[in-house]
Amino acid sequence: MTRRYDLQVHTDASPCSNATPQAVVEAAVNRGLDGIAVTNHDTLEGVSAVQAAAPSALRVIPGVEVTTSQGHLLALGVKTPPAPDDPLPVIERVHEQGGVAVLSHPFDRLREAYTTDLDAIAAAVDAVEATNSRCLLSWDNGRAQTFAQTHGLPRTGGSDAHFPMEIGRAHTAIDGDRPLLAAIRDGSTTALSPQGHGGYASGHVATKLHRLRISVDRTIGFATHREHER
């Protein structure tokens, strides 16, 4: 039996996403996923709401997409968000909580990327997100796959969904009933992308428009508040 997990999903607890917990759950169920990791930016907010909305057949893994001084890092199975820092201290804090540390879209040239201390990071991290559906350039996912293979690291896949329709565009496959975090640690995972290896521009455009709308709404709200104070 093969189980499928999308190991990078954002909700509206991240300012870059408009995906409500219920919409995330519905999309994951409709895609036939066995589980998802909720990985909002530098926070565990949103995890409990998705867990509450999910049916028993859908596993929801608590996670954080941590901002490091280089690229992003997925902290899976943690109880508190590791503070943003250099990559190695962040990885250490994930391990102190018994979690799994995964390099997130590590070589995406259009986003934050890892560029220095790569051997030391490879020696410390648990896995590499080798397939991220939001990487616009297929070469960037390809380099992540090569990096994982060169350093003998397990590979994971995640959609990096910011909107419900993106969920499941990439995922991690596990054969058998092995617990997810243990399967990642021992390399019993396969990174898959049914949509192909490259990403798509529309998701990034939608994210920027969503951020712009939030900024405009806040500006209008502030101006209205000031007007009422007069």
N, C-alpha and C positions, 0 to 999 in steps of 0.2 A: 504494500500500500504506500502510495506517495502522497505526502501532505505538502500543501503549498501555503507559504506565508509571505505577505508583503511586509518587509521589514523597515520601511520608512514611509510613514503616513502622518500628515499634519492635519490638525483641526483648527477651528476658529479661535483656539487659545493662542495660536501664533498669528501675528498681525498680517502675515502674508497669505493667510488661508481664510476661506469663507465656509469651510466644510463643517456643518454641525455634527455633533456626535451621532445623532440618528441617521443622518445622510451617509456618514462614513460606514456605519454598520450595514445599512441597506446595500450600499455599493459593494462591500466586501462579500456579503452573502450572495448577491446577484452574480458576482464573479466566480463563485464557487471556492473561495479561499477558506482554508482551515484556520487561519489566524492572521493577525496584523500586529505590528508594533506601532504604537502611537509615540511619535518622536517630535514633539514641538520644540521650538528653539529655546534652549536654556531654561526649560521649565517642565515640570510634570503635570501642570494644569491640563485638563482635558482628558487625562487617562481614565480617571474614575468615572467620568460621565460616559465615555465610550464603553467601559466595562459594564456599567449599569444598563446600557441600551442593548448590549450584545446578547444573543441567544447562547445557550450553553455549548452549542456546537462550534462557536467561533471563539477562539482563544485570543485574548487581548494582552499583549506584552507591554508592560510599562517601559518607556524609554525616553531619552532626551537626545536631541541633536545639539551637541555642545559646541560652542564657538571656541576654537583654539587660536593661537597666534599665527597659525598657518591655515589649514583647512578645517572642515567640520569633522566631528567625531560622534558616532552613534554610541550612546551608553545604554545598553539593553539590560533589563532586569535589575535596575537600581531603585532605591527607595528615596533618595534625595538627589537633586540635580548637582552634578559636579560643577564647581565654579569655573568659568572661562579662564584659561591659562595656556601655557605652552603645552604641546601635545603630551609629552612624557608625564608630567604631573597629573594631567587629566586622566590618562590611562591608569595611572596608579590609583587614583581615587575611585575609578570604576571598579577596579579589582578589589579594593578594600571593602566594597559593598557586595562582593560576590557576583558582580555583573560582567558582561561581555563588552569589550571595546572593539568597535568596527570603524575603520576609516571610511568616511562618507564622501562619495564622488571625489576621490583624492586628487585626481589630475585633470579636473575640469578647467580648461583654460579660460572659460568665460565666467567662472565663479572662483571662490576661494580654493586654493590648491596647495598641496604639500610640495615643498621645494628643497628643504634642507634636513639634515640629520635623518635621512630616509632609512639607513641601515639600523640605527638605534630605534627608530619608531617601529620598524618591521619586527625587531626582536621583542618588542614589548606588547604590541597590539595582538588581538586574538584573531582578527579576520579583516578582509578587505571587501568593501561593497564594489564588486566587479561589474555589476550591471545596474545602472541608474537610468531610469527612463527619461529623465530631464537633461541628461547630457546631450547637447545638440550635436556634438561632433563624435562620431562613432570611434574615432581614434582615442578619445579620452577614456572611454570604457575599455577599449583594447589595451591601453597602457596599464590600467588598473588590473586587468586580468593577467597581463604579463608580470607585473610587479608581484602579485599574489603567487603566481607559479614559481617565479625566481626565488622567492623567499619561503616557499613551502607553507603559505598561509591559506586557510579556508576562504572560500568565496561566497558572498551573499548577493542577493538581488533585492532591489526595492524600487517602487515607483517614484518615491519622493513626491507623492501626491499632495497637492495643495487644494485640489477641487475633487469632488466625489468621482467624476467621470475618469479621473486618472488612476484610481486605485486598481491594482492588479496589472498595470502595464509592464511591470517587471516584478519578479518574485523569487523567493528562495524555496527550492524543493528539497524535501527530506524523505528518504525511504525508511519505512518501518515506524515503530512507536517510540523511538528514542526521544527524550526530552529535548526541546528546541535548543536551549543554551548549551547543553552538553554536546549536541550534534554540531553546533557551530565550532565549539572548542576543538573537537576531534576531527573536523573536516568532513563530516558526513553530509555535506550540503552541496547543492548545485544552484548556480545563479542563472536564471532564465529570463528571457524577454520575448514574449509572444509577439510583441509589436515590432521586433527588430532591434538591432544594436544601437541605432542612433536615436536621438530625442526629437523633439518637435518644438517649434518656436511659439505656437499659440499658448501653451501653458505659461511660459515666461511673460508673454504680453498680458495675459489675464491677471497674473500676479501683480505686475506693475500697475495695471488699471485699478485693481482692488486696493493697493496701497494708496493710490492717488485719491480714490473715493473716500477712504478713511480720513486722509489728510484734509480733504475739502470739508467733510462732515464735521471734523473737529474745529476747523477754522470758522465755519458758519455757526457752530454751537457756541464757540467762545465769543464771537461778535454779537450774537443774540443775547448772551448772558450780560455782556458789557452794556448793551443797549437798555436792558431791563434795570440795570443798576443806576442808570441816570435818572 
